[in-house]
Amino acid sequence: MTTERWTDEMVDDLASTVEQTTRNIEQTNQNVDMLVGAVNAILARDSQRDEEMRRRDRDFQQYKIENDQRFNILLEEVRFLIRKLGENQ
């Protein structure tokens, strides 16, 4: 078995490759951080939209309840008036 000795040029090439790999990893980490930030922003926006939709749904349900109550009151008044008209004839 023969052992090859590392030359200065080989060590320099290895160091250059390690440095380039390190820069690539750092750039990848920055890209991942940006993507995580973007995903978190989207999740926050979606959460706000969901809450807004729930609030609108609650408001609509309350509006519907109030309209139903007003309708029932008007219906009772109409029935009352019809009975009064029937009694007067």
Secondary structure, 3 states (H helix, E strand, C coil): CCCCCCCHHHHHHHHHHHHHHHHHHHHHHHHHHHHHHHHHHHHHHHHHHHHHHHHHHHHHHHHHHHHHHHHHHHHHHHHHHHHHHHHHC
